[in-house]
């Protein structure tokens, strides 16, 4: 076996009250991609910050090649041959491609002045290497989104480091950009670079990684070759529980039709959307980012105006002019962006929960505070909300508990149809399981759920039926039994 | 709805989880309430200091009539500060209130010249204010233009109209029946203006802190997007708030016109800043989402006492406005700078910990 180019032994890092890293080890090998896997809070980000010189560890050693190194600043890590591609690259639209690539790493000539001819030359080489047909002199704002991402990759590899860290690089990328990234990863591998690849998505881990390392609660729980494990093994290592517990789909009784949507269209976002929703059903909407799923859901909720089509809800015509009409008709929407659209972070829990149904908690416009607390407590407790009191501000809660507040707020309006948009985005697996469990409970009690999700395992694990959207249209429909991952992805990418 | 019907109207309980759920208290030791009241307590201390200083400045200050006179300095502004507090909590602002007073006062003067009786003049004064506010709200919400831009525009527009109508002229000779609003007394030394302000303060406190409307104002101010996603008609609420501010500017115009008995186009010049200073001094966040009527109420008295004290010292008007400007910046800036210092300290201790 090769000798590792980077080795961490017994590295620890403590913050007040938290042991973020507790004696972890990690090895990276030349020409291999190592996946770093773990729930939110497992210590992955702390490790990246230790490796890039942003944090100094309390104990343990970092070895690059044969030498023990100590990083005191980000530049130390770069000098030791470590560079990182971050989740969201910092880019400057008004600057040229060259200026962006060398934004923190300018070449200087013998006078100590910026050597633009050299940088332009190197930028051209990097862009050729990455197969990006753009002129280095172009302002960044003239580039497509995909090309902007390639520029950020170019910036990361401009250091010519032997060790490249990729921190959830695909989180905000579309399908095509992800493929471009994979291509880059494979080329870097061929050149013998060692890559640390941090991701939440198992499909990409199995696609491009050679090794894995799993962290849980700041500790190393396992590492080895990807070929030797299954996804279920990895999930079990991450959370100490099995997949069935993460997607606890229970068979709810499917009842009569609750909602119909006929030919719903929007001038630019979506076209001819038709479907039925039954009582006790979870209807999954899958598609790539930009397929128009959220826009359809916001139209159902009265936020987006449509220009054609009709809907019925509980056998009555349904055409919500605003959100409050949708809510009183029994349809509610848990938005994707929990922090900006879902919860009001700077208000207490109880005020968030009762906000949409204040009318039912008041007499002549005056709020009955005692009743308000009772209702809030009822939902907070039934959702097993972890908080010190009902008057705590929502911003102090964890992501999973914030989502519980948003769901609780909608349950308090006593809905028939609950639309959830990426319900478990950005929350850890433990809380995911709780949200899934809860969705199962809802349909068991006769509600209907429409779930938008970009996570294939979630869609396949939770839905009774699956609708796949592509470029604003319904591309395919599947039943739970007949759905296959390949067919769903093919439909979503428009390849069918 | 009573508590017994809760189970029927709220059936979505996950049975398997309720067994071991611990009880969630309403709040912990009233910590929330304490935090809310801290600024108000500080203001009260300042009011006491200003009051004491004034007693030292003038032996006549404690005379009931003198105290009553002092209230005339601020009640009209204070009456606008009440709806303005709601507007700023909802993350909006109205800079056109003083110009609305001018427009409304000119309308009443014109009505008087046309021989309309005091009751009609009051209706016109309040009505013009209401329409001015409605116009602000309509332009802002219909075309989605920032309130600060629109109301700077209407600040010039409304006063411009007043100048066109009146030029260098002046409306005088208001009838005897109109004088009561600004000069009348309800009981002893208690003026009509002051009584109206006390009454309105109670009403606005109840609206903001006890009603659905008030709760929604807080929700909009904290996060307008999430408020919209929670079924609140945000635009309509903003429209109502701008209209309210306009209406009360009209009411202030009635009081002021009646008190000074004449109308010039330059009436109430610069009042918008004093009104906003009262609101912000009262602890209302200029970023929206936080504040209380109690705080604004105390701040009104503080401002009144300080300007009255400066009057006793014969401080010229221009120096008073310098003072108001400095006060405004200090009050808005201090909490922001304070927060930054605390954050920097936290960061530093975090770095040391690592």
Interface residues (C-beta under 8 A of the other chain):
Chain A: X13 X14 X15 X16 X55 X56 X58 X301 X303 X322 X323 X324 X326 X327 X333 X335 X340 X341 X342 X343 X344 X345 X346 X347 X348 X350 X351 X355 X356 X358 X359 X360 X361 X362 X365 X366 X367 X368 X370 X371 X373 X374 X375 X377 X378 X379 X380 X381 X382 X383 X384 X385 X387 X388 X389 X390 X391 X409 X411 X412 X414 X437 X438 X441 X442 X445 X447
Chain B: X1 X2 X3 X6 X9 X10 X11 X12 X13 X14 X17 X18 X21 X23 X24 X25 X26 X27 X28 X31 X32 X206 X210 X211 X212 X213 X215 X216 X218 X219 X222 X223 X225 X226 X227 X228 X229 X230 X231 X232 X233 X289 X290 X349 X350 X353 X354
